[in-house]
Structures are given as C-alpha cells and as structure tokens.
Amino acid sequence: MMFLFIAISNNQLKLEGSSPMYAYNEVDQQLVNQRVNQFRDQTQRFLQGEIADDEYRMLRLMNGVYIQRHAPMLRVAVTYGQLSSVQLRALAEVSRKYDKGYGHFTTRQNIQFNWPELADIPEILADLADVQMHAIQTSGACIRAVTSDPLAGVSADEVEDSRPWCELIRQWSSLHPEFAYLPRKFKIAVTGAEHDRAAVQVHDIGLRLVRNIQGELGFEVLVGGGLGRTPMIGQVIRPFLPAQDLLSYLEAILRVYNLHGRRDNKYKARIKITVKAMGLDAFAELVEQEWQAIKDTDLRLPAAEIERVSSHFVKPYYLPEAQAASANAWLIKDADFQRWLGHNVLPHQQAGYRIVMVPLKNQLVAPGDISHQQMDGLANLADEFSFGHIRSTHDQNLVLPYVAEKDLYALWEGLSELSLARANHGTLTDMINCPGLDYCSLANAETLILSRQINEAFDNLDYLYDLGPLELKISGCMNACGHHHIGHIGILGVEKGGKQVYQFTLGGSDSETAKLGKVLGRSIPQDEVVSTIQTLLNTYLSLRTGAEHSFADVVSEFGLQPFKEAVYGTVHKTAA
C-alpha cells in the first residue's frame, strides 16, 4: 500500500542558513487547508441542525475537538514536541483572540485551548494552518500524534536523533485510511537516547533506537504498554528491527491489532488487552506473518528517503566552542541564578552550549499552563538565544535546546521577567497534573486545588533540593492523563459517597526501568493530601542513608510498609 508523505515548506519557519525542524511542502499545505475547509463546512452544518450530534462527534474528534465540562476544548498537535518561535507566537494569538489568554501543554507534548467557541474552531485551525500546525489525529480512535524525547538532537546521551524517525512515522500515519477507525486510540513514542525521556514502555508501541553488534541502526520494539484503568508495562516484541523496516513492521502490528482488538467493550479495546489475552508469543507470531508478507513492498524505507527526511534536522550554525563559552556563567555571584543554573540547565552534545528547561510549574497557575504574554516573550527569547526553536515535553514543560553558555545569564534574566525561571525542574513541585474536575467531564475529583496547596506547602527550594529528584503525578480519574501510575508518588482522585478522596501509589517510574507504583492503602480525604505527602517525605528522609539515596531508591529498598505505618499507623500493617 502506498502511504502519504507530509512534507510542508514555509520560509517563515526556516532559520538563517539552517533549520532543525521539518518544513511542509505545497502538497501538504494544501492537504491541511482542505481539512480546515471540510471541518468548517461540517461545523456550520452541525450548528444549523443538519448533522446529528453522534455523527458530528466523530467528525470533531478527527479534528481534535472535545466537549468538556464548560466549553469545547481544542487539542493542537505539537508533533514530537517541535515548535518554532513563529508557531509559538501564533498559539499566543489564538489564546488572545479565541480563548482566555492562555494555553495548556499536555503529557502528549500537545497544547490545548479550553475556552474556544465551537463556531470559531475552524477559524482557529485556519490560522494555525498558516504556520504549519493542525489538530489532525490529536483525538479519536486512530494513531495519535507521535511523542518523543524532547532533547532529541542535543542530548549528551544520544544514540541517534529520533526526530527523523518520528517524522517518517507521522507521514505514514497521517490520515492512514486503514487505521482511521481502530478499536481505540493508539499511541507511539520514540526515544534515541540511553535515558528514556519519552516513557516508551507505557505506550501502545514504544521504539528505542539501538545499534547491533555490527553497528547497524535499528529499533527495539515494545508493544502493549499503557496506563488508564488497566496499566501495563510494554513488552519487547522484537529486540532488533532494521531501521529501513520500521514502517512495514508498524503496519503489521497495527493490522493485527485492528483485526483482533475488541470493539465490543471500550475498556478492553486497547492493544495491551489484546496482547495480554493472546499472549506475547502468539501476538508476535501473527505480526511476523503479516510483516513477512509486506516487508519488501513500498513500505520499506529506501536510504534516499531516510536521508531526505533526516536532512531537515540539520544542526544549527553553532558558535565555535571558545566563543560560545566566552563568559563563565558558573562564576556569576547571584544565588538565584546559580540555583537555576544547577537545576534547569542540562549538558549539551555541542561544546559551549547547554539545554535549558523551562518548567511551566509556577505557584499561581495550573501545571502546564502558559499565558499569551509568556508565549510571546518566550518566542522572543528563543529567537535571541535558541535559533528560534522550542520543545515541549511529556511532563508539561518547555525546552530551549540551543543556548550558548555565554548567553545563560541574559536568558535567565529574560525568563525571570516572564516568571518562567522557577528553579524547580525535577523536584516535587515540577509535578504532572491533569485538569481534573475543574475542566474535564470525565474526572471524578479536583486536581488543580492539590497543585496549589502543594506549591504553597513546599515553596522552600533548598528543602526541595535536599529531597532530590522526585516525580509527583496527579490524575483526576482512572484514565490516568496525569500518569499517576508511574510517579514516584502517584495520586488518583476518586469519588466515594459523594466525597472527593485520593488514592496514593508509591514506587512508579517512567524511565528506562519503568514500573507501576503500588497502592499505599485506603484513600485520603482532600484536606489531608498535603499532610500525607509531608508524612511520606519525612519517612523517606528518616530512611535514606545519603543525598544520593533517592525517594525511588528508598521505596524500592524498603517497600511500602514503613510508609504505610507512617501514614495509617501500625493498625494498618496488614491492610490493603
């Protein structure tokens, strides 16, 4: 089967001399524009009563539109987390013109607008199409937008840049006619580094770029991961897949799932349930049979096509090392700057450069939220200090990936003016938090009130630093949009007897050694959540043997029992 390559070109998005982003061509611009026009017509007919609710629901989901608790919500694709300054400014304008002046970055690296009028959404999509953005396949029972390592192409631990492969997957999966109506939504994540920053083990398909003993590039392929009501860690279905066979093997997996996945029960329709029911070996055998039939067709990636796509992800024009590092930021005597330097600035594969994390975890706003003023200001800083390039992460933060060491202090000053320089990356308050009952019609409990209370209670940065790396993840329902199953501390909001209560899990991880957390015990009332977190932290501090002994290490070593006893008392020793 022939597959559609999307490759759209726009001079606005190209940097001076070189660009680290993929750019559309005229064919794909036409495709995106046509989708906008189709949805404009569909929405007008729906508003005029010519299309029924059920029929329109399928059409709007294909274009990233949900009906939330208070208003429609539009989810815009930020495919594998890549954003230009031009695009970020366009998102700021959308938030001003059509929303309430802010956007919300999600755990899929996308951005959501929570307050648009339904009649305006086609116009929003038309505005975004002008800067090569869309909402295609950000919802619905299809292959969703691909996610990846936000540090791809710049991280010091990289095996291979994952972005060209994400782009190839995006092109193959976009409007794929065979997979437009899968049993359920389908998510793919790709990483090309030693450390997994894409959570590939909790996706329907996880891909790790690896090299075999001959030095050939390929993929370790995992299937059957996912969170939600039945959380599971993905299993390796193929330890090494030659890189040129990527699309044919993905096609084989999707065909087997599309044929055997359940459609009678949406809670049992994900591929993880199919794999578990069949067994990995039986599922893998069906995939192998399908793959052998299609692997040598036009789905096999020719070297020229791999090179064509890869050529879009060229390195920017880095300054020579001495020039890039001409000012020693580590000698600047400013305590706040030094905290930021130590926690929000990461090593870079290019000498003289650094990666700068921009946490969207300020005390007064919901995690992941960013105002239109901040978007505009950050776009300006990206132009000045990061070759006009920004990344989004799966933990609801942003990244400036190309910052010369000589510019770190000036950038910090600019971020501080925007209230985007909070030096809490990787700490307790750098939490993931779904919108919960404040916005989502599926939620059972509030979550944003928890993030506010946690920020108020744990505002001492030195205390947070002493705790070490700690991942807190909060979900408002079993759909697990806040990834609570894989948090060092996970919190799930539930409704019992008309009251909102919260279930704690401990010991989860979304790293290369991913695992699911275990339930601590009975649910906690809302007004006791913060004190329970403090009890857990005090217990951890009493058990650790040194600063290098992290919360995750302590839970792994001692198990849940000391934490249970601290939270519930010794009477709970044999409780759930």
C-alpha positions in Angstrom: 0.0 0.0 0.0 1.3 3.5 -0.8 1.4 5.8 2.1 1.2 9.6 2.2 4.3 11.6 3.0 3.5 15.0 4.6 6.4 17.4 3.9 5.2 21.1 4.0 7.5 24.1 3.3 7.3 27.7 4.6 10.1 30.2 4.5 8.8 31.8 7.7 9.8 28.7 9.7 13.3 28.4 8.3 16.2 29.8 10.3 19.0 31.8 8.9 21.1 29.3 6.9 19.8 26.2 8.5 16.8 24.7 10.4 16.4 22.0 13.0 12.8 21.5 12.1 10.9 19.6 9.4 9.1 22.0 6.9 6.0 21.4 4.9 5.7 21.5 1.1 2.9 22.8 -1.1 1.2 19.5 -1.3 0.8 19.1 2.4 -0.1 22.7 2.9 -3.0 22.1 0.5 -3.9 18.9 2.4 -4.1 20.8 5.8 -6.0 23.6 4.2 -8.5 21.2 2.7 -9.1 19.6 6.2 -9.8 23.0 7.6 -12.4 23.7 4.9 -14.0 20.3 5.4 -14.3 20.9 9.1 -15.6 24.4 8.6 -18.4 23.1 6.4 -19.2 20.2 8.8 -19.3 22.6 11.8 -21.6 25.1 10.0 -24.0 22.2 9.1 -24.0 20.9 12.6 -24.8 24.4 14.1 -27.6 24.7 11.6 -29.0 21.3 12.7 -28.2 19.5 9.5 -25.8 17.0 11.2 -26.8 14.9 14.3 -24.8 15.0 17.5 -23.5 11.4 17.1 -22.4 12.0 13.6 -20.7 15.3 14.3 -18.9 13.8 17.4 -16.9 11.5 15.1 -16.1 14.5 12.8 -15.0 16.8 15.5 -12.8 14.2 17.2 -11.0 13.8 13.9 -10.1 17.4 14.3 -9.1 17.5 17.9 -12.3 18.9 19.4 -13.8 17.7 22.7 -16.8 18.9 24.6 -15.5 19.5 28.1 -17.3 20.5 31.3 -17.6 24.2 30.5 -16.8 24.6 26.8 -15.3 22.9 23.8 -11.6 22.1 24.0 -9.3 22.1 21.1 -6.1 20.0 21.2 -3.5 21.2 18.8 -0.7 18.8 17.7 2.9 19.7 18.6 4.2 16.6 16.9 7.2 15.0 18.7 7.4 18.3 20.7 8.9 20.6 18.0 7.9 24.3 17.9 9.3 27.3 16.1 9.1 30.8 17.6 6.7 31.7 14.7 4.4 28.9 15.8 4.5 29.8 19.5 3.5 33.4 18.6 0.6 32.0 16.6 -0.5 30.0 19.6 -0.3 33.1 21.7 -2.5 34.9 19.2 -5.1 32.1 19.2 -5.2 32.3 23.0 -5.8 36.1 22.9 -8.3 36.1 20.0 -10.3 33.0 20.7 -9.7 31.9 24.3 -9.0 33.4 27.7 -5.4 34.3 27.1 -3.5 31.1 27.9 -2.9 27.6 26.6 -2.3 24.3 28.4 0.6 21.9 27.5 -0.3 18.3 27.9 1.5 15.0 28.7 1.3 14.2 24.9 3.5 17.3 24.2 0.5 19.0 22.6 -1.3 22.2 23.6 -4.9 22.6 24.5 -7.3 25.6 24.4 -10.1 25.2 27.0 -12.5 28.0 26.2 -13.0 28.5 22.4 -16.5 28.9 20.9 -17.3 25.9 18.7 -18.1 28.2 15.7 -14.6 29.7 16.0 -12.7 26.5 15.9 -12.5 26.2 12.1 -11.1 29.7 12.0 -8.5 28.8 14.7 -7.4 25.8 12.6 -7.2 28.1 9.5 -4.9 30.5 11.4 -2.8 27.6 12.6 -2.5 26.1 9.1 -0.8 29.3 8.1 2.1 28.3 10.4 2.1 24.6 9.6 0.1 23.5 12.6 -3.1 21.4 12.8 -5.2 19.2 15.1 -5.4 16.2 12.9 -5.3 12.9 14.9 -5.0 14.5 18.3 -8.1 12.6 19.3 -10.3 9.7 18.0 -9.7 6.0 17.6 -6.7 6.5 15.3 -2.9 6.7 15.5 -2.4 9.8 17.7 0.4 12.4 17.3 3.8 10.8 17.9 5.7 11.7 21.0 9.5 11.6 21.6 12.5 12.7 23.6 12.3 16.5 23.9 16.1 16.5 24.0 16.5 14.7 20.7 19.4 16.0 18.6 21.0 17.8 21.5 21.3 15.4 24.5 24.7 14.2 25.5 23.5 10.6 26.0 22.0 10.2 22.5 22.5 7.0 20.4 20.8 8.6 17.4 18.5 11.5 16.7 14.9 10.2 16.9 13.3 13.2 15.1 13.7 11.9 11.5 12.1 8.6 12.5 9.2 10.4 14.3 8.7 12.4 11.1 8.6 9.3 9.0 6.0 7.8 11.4 4.0 11.0 11.3 3.9 10.9 7.5 3.0 7.3 7.3 0.3 7.5 9.9 -1.3 10.8 8.9 -4.8 10.1 7.5 -3.9 6.5 7.0 -7.1 5.1 5.5 -6.7 1.6 7.0 -6.3 2.9 10.6 -8.7 5.7 10.8 -11.2 3.7 12.9 -9.2 1.5 15.2 -10.7 -0.3 18.2 -9.3 2.5 20.4 -6.8 5.4 20.3 -3.3 4.3 19.5 -0.1 6.0 20.8 3.5 5.6 19.6 6.6 7.0 21.4 10.2 7.0 20.2 13.5 7.5 22.0 17.0 7.6 20.7 18.9 8.1 24.0 20.3 5.9 26.8 17.9 7.5 29.2 14.2 7.3 28.3 12.6 10.7 28.4 9.7 9.6 26.2 8.1 6.9 28.5 8.2 4.4 25.7 7.3 1.5 27.9 3.8 2.8 28.7 2.7 3.3 25.1 0.9 1.1 22.7 4.1 0.9 20.7 7.4 2.0 22.2 10.5 2.4 20.0 14.1 2.6 21.1 16.8 3.4 18.6 19.7 0.9 19.1 22.7 -0.4 17.3 23.5 -4.1 17.0 27.0 -5.6 17.4 27.7 -4.8 13.7 27.0 -1.1 14.4 23.8 -1.1 12.3 21.0 1.2 13.3 17.7 -0.3 14.2 14.9 -0.4 16.8 14.0 -2.3 19.9 10.2 -2.6 19.6 7.8 -2.8 22.5 4.1 -3.4 22.4 1.2 -3.4 24.9 2.1 -0.6 27.3 -0.3 1.9 28.6 -1.9 3.4 31.7 -5.6 4.0 32.3 -7.9 1.5 34.0 -5.6 -1.4 33.3 -2.0 -0.1 33.5 0.7 -2.3 31.9 4.4 -2.1 31.0 5.1 -2.8 27.4 6.9 -6.0 26.4 9.7 -6.4 23.8 8.2 -8.0 20.7 11.4 -7.6 18.6 14.9 -6.8 20.1 16.3 -5.5 16.9 14.4 -4.3 13.8 16.5 -3.0 10.9 15.7 0.8 10.6 14.6 0.6 7.0 11.8 -1.9 8.0 10.3 0.4 10.6 7.1 1.4 8.7 6.3 -2.1 7.4 6.7 -3.6 10.9 4.5 -0.9 12.4 1.9 -1.6 9.7 2.0 -5.3 10.6 1.4 -4.6 14.3 -1.5 -2.2 13.5 -3.1 -4.7 11.1 -3.0 -7.5 13.7 -4.4 -5.2 16.4 -7.1 -3.8 14.0 -8.3 -7.3 13.2 -8.1 -8.8 16.7 -8.7 -5.8 19.0 -12.0 -5.8 20.8 -14.7 -3.4 19.7 -17.5 -4.6 22.0 -16.0 -3.0 25.2 -14.0 0.2 25.0 -12.4 -0.6 28.3 -10.9 -3.7 26.8 -10.2 -2.4 23.4 -6.5 -1.2 23.8 -3.7 -3.3 22.3 -2.4 -4.0 25.8 -5.5 -6.1 26.4 -5.2 -7.9 23.1 -1.6 -8.8 23.8 -2.3 -10.0 27.2 -5.3 -12.1 26.1 -3.4 -13.7 23.2 0.0 -13.9 24.9 3.0 -12.0 23.6 4.4 -15.0 21.6 1.1 -15.6 19.8 0.7 -12.0 19.0 4.3 -11.7 17.8 3.8 -14.7 15.6 0.8 -13.1 13.8 2.8 -9.9 13.4 5.7 -11.8 11.9 3.4 -13.5 9.4 1.9 -10.2 8.4 5.3 -8.5 8.2 6.8 -11.1 6.0 4.0 -10.5 3.5 4.6 -6.8 3.3 8.2 -6.1 4.4 9.6 -6.0 0.8 6.8 -3.7 -0.6 7.0 0.0 -1.0 6.7 0.3 2.8 10.4 -0.5 3.0 12.2 2.8 3.5 14.8 3.5 0.8 18.1 5.1 2.0 17.3 8.1 -0.1 14.1 8.8 1.7 15.7 8.4 5.1 18.3 10.8 4.0 15.7 13.3 2.6 13.8 13.4 5.9 17.0 13.5 8.0 18.3 16.4 6.0 15.6 18.6 7.5 17.1 18.1 11.0 20.5 19.7 10.4 22.5 21.2 13.2 22.2 25.0 13.6 25.2 27.1 13.0 26.9 26.7 16.4 29.4 29.2 17.5 33.0 27.9 18.0 33.4 26.4 21.5 35.6 29.2 22.8 33.2 31.9 21.6 30.1 30.1 22.8 31.6 29.7 26.3 33.4 33.0 26.4 31.6 34.1 29.6 31.8 31.7 32.6 28.3 31.6 33.9 29.3 29.5 36.9 31.3 32.3 38.4 28.5 34.9 38.4 27.7 35.6 42.1 23.9 35.6 42.1 22.3 32.9 44.3 19.0 32.8 42.4 20.9 32.4 39.1 23.1 29.7 40.5 20.1 27.7 41.7 18.6 28.0 38.2 21.9 27.0 36.6 22.2 24.0 38.8 18.7 22.6 38.3 17.2 23.9 35.0 20.4 23.8 32.8 21.5 20.5 31.3 24.6 19.2 29.4 24.6 19.6 25.6 26.3 17.4 23.0 27.8 20.5 21.5 30.7 22.0 23.4 30.0 25.5 24.6 26.2 25.0 24.6 23.5 24.0 27.1 19.9 22.8 27.2 17.6 25.0 29.2 14.5 23.6 30.8 11.6 26.0 31.2 9.2 24.5 33.8 5.5 25.5 33.4 5.1 24.9 37.1 4.6 28.3 38.7 2.9 28.6 42.0 -0.2 30.5 40.9 -1.2 28.6 37.8 -2.1 25.1 36.8 0.8 22.9 35.8 1.3 23.1 32.1 -0.4 26.5 31.7 1.3 29.4 29.9 -0.1 32.8 29.2 -0.1 34.6 25.9 2.4 37.1 27.2 4.7 34.3 28.3 4.3 32.6 24.9 5.2 35.8 23.0 8.1 36.6 25.4 9.5 33.0 25.2 9.3 33.2 21.4 11.4 36.3 21.5 13.9 34.7 23.8 14.1 31.6 21.5 14.9 33.9 18.6 17.6 35.6 20.5 19.2 32.6 22.3 18.0 29.3 20.8 17.9 29.6 17.0 14.1 30.3 17.2 13.4 26.8 18.4 11.4 25.5 21.4 10.4 22.0 22.5 7.5 20.7 24.6 7.9 17.7 27.0 5.7 14.9 28.2 5.9 16.3 31.7 4.2 19.6 30.7 7.3 21.8 30.4 9.2 23.6 27.6 12.8 23.4 26.5 15.2 25.9 24.8 17.6 23.4 23.2 20.4 25.5 21.7 21.7 28.0 24.3 25.3 29.2 24.2 26.9 29.2 27.6 27.8 32.9 27.2 24.1 33.7 27.0 22.9 31.8 30.0 22.7 34.8 32.4 21.0 37.1 29.9 18.5 34.3 29.2 17.8 33.8 32.9 17.1 37.5 33.3 14.6 37.3 30.4 12.9 34.2 31.7 12.7 35.8 35.2 10.9 38.8 33.8 8.3 36.3 32.3 8.0 34.3 35.6 9.5 31.3 33.8 12.7 30.9 35.7 11.5 28.9 38.7 14.4 26.6 39.5 12.4 23.6 40.4 13.0 21.3 37.4 12.9 17.6 38.6 11.7 18.5 42.1 8.5 17.7 43.9 6.7 20.8 42.6 7.6 20.0 39.0 4.5 17.8 39.1 2.3 16.5 36.3 -1.3 17.3 36.9 -4.3 16.7 34.7 -7.1 19.4 34.7 -9.4 17.2 36.7 -12.9 18.2 37.7 -12.3 21.9 37.0 -12.4 21.2 33.3 -12.8 17.6 32.3 -16.2 16.0 32.1 -14.7 12.6 32.7 -13.0 13.5 36.0 -14.1 12.3 39.4 -12.2 14.7 41.6 -10.5 18.1 41.6 -6.7 18.1 41.0 -5.8 21.7 40.4 -6.6 22.6 44.0 -4.0 20.0 45.0 -1.2 21.5 42.9 -2.0 24.9 44.5 -1.9 23.5 48.0 1.3 21.5 47.3 3.0 24.6 45.9 2.0 26.6 49.0 3.2 24.0 51.4 6.5 23.1 49.6 7.8 26.5 48.5 11.3 26.2 50.0 13.7 25.4 47.2 16.5 24.3 49.5 14.2 21.7 51.0 13.1 20.5 47.6 16.7 20.2 46.5 17.5 18.2 49.6 14.7 15.8 48.8 16.5 15.1 45.5 14.7 14.0 42.2 11.1 13.3 42.9 8.3 12.8 40.4 4.8 13.6 41.7 1.9 12.8 39.2 -1.8 13.5 39.8 -4.8 12.3 37.9 -8.5 13.1 38.4 -9.8 9.8 37.1 -8.8 6.3 36.0 -8.0 7.4 32.5 -4.7 8.5 34.1 -4.0 11.6 32.0 -1.7 12.7 34.9 0.3 9.4 34.6 -0.1 8.7 38.3 0.7 5.0 37.9 4.3 5.8 37.0 5.0 8.6 39.6 7.4 8.1 42.4 4.4 9.4 44.3 1.1 9.0 42.3 -2.2 10.4 43.4 -5.6 9.4 41.9 -8.7 11.3 42.6 -11.9 9.2 43.1 -15.4 9.9 44.3 -16.8 7.8 47.2 -20.1 8.5 48.9 -20.3 11.9 47.3 -16.9 13.0 48.5 -13.6 13.5 46.7 -10.9 11.3 48.1 -7.4 10.4 46.8 -5.6 7.1 46.4 -1.8 7.1 46.8 0.6 4.9 44.9 4.4 4.7 45.5 7.4 3.5 43.6 6.4 4.0 40.0 8.8 5.1 37.3 8.6 6.2 33.6 12.3 5.8 33.0 14.2 3.1 31.1 13.4 0.9 34.0 9.7 1.7 34.0 7.4 0.2 36.6 4.0 0.7 38.0 3.5 2.1 41.5 1.8 0.1 44.2 -1.3 1.3 46.1 -0.3 2.6 49.6 -3.7 1.9 51.3 -7.1 3.4 51.8 -8.0 6.7 50.1 -7.2 10.0 51.7 -9.6 13.0 52.1 -8.8 16.1 50.1 -7.9 18.2 53.2 -5.3 15.5 54.2 -3.4 15.2 50.9 -0.7 17.7 51.7 -0.1 16.4 55.2 0.1 12.8 53.8 2.7 13.9 51.3 4.7 15.5 54.2 4.5 12.3 56.1 5.8 10.3 53.2 8.7 12.7 52.8 9.5 12.6 56.5 9.6 8.8 56.3 11.8 8.9 53.3 14.2 11.3 54.9 14.4 9.1 58.0 15.3 6.0 55.9 17.7 7.3 53.4 21.4 6.9 54.0 22.7 9.9 52.0 21.8 12.5 49.5 22.3 10.1 46.6 19.7 7.7 48.1 16.6 9.0 46.3 13.0 8.6 47.1 12.6 6.0 44.4 15.6 4.1 45.8 14.2 4.1 49.3 10.8 2.8 48.2 12.5 0.1 46.1 14.7 -1.0 49.0 12.3 -0.8 52.0 8.9 -1.4 50.2 5.7 0.2 51.2 5.4 -1.0 54.8 7.3 1.9 56.6 5.3 4.4 54.6 2.0 2.6 55.4 2.8 2.6 59.1 3.7 6.3 59.0 0.5 7.3 57.2 -2.0 5.0 58.7 -0.4 3.8 61.9 0.6 0.3 62.9 -3.1 -0.8 62.9 -2.8 -0.7 59.1 0.1 -3.1 59.0 -1.9 -5.8 57.2 -4.4 -3.6 55.4 -4.6 -3.1 51.7 
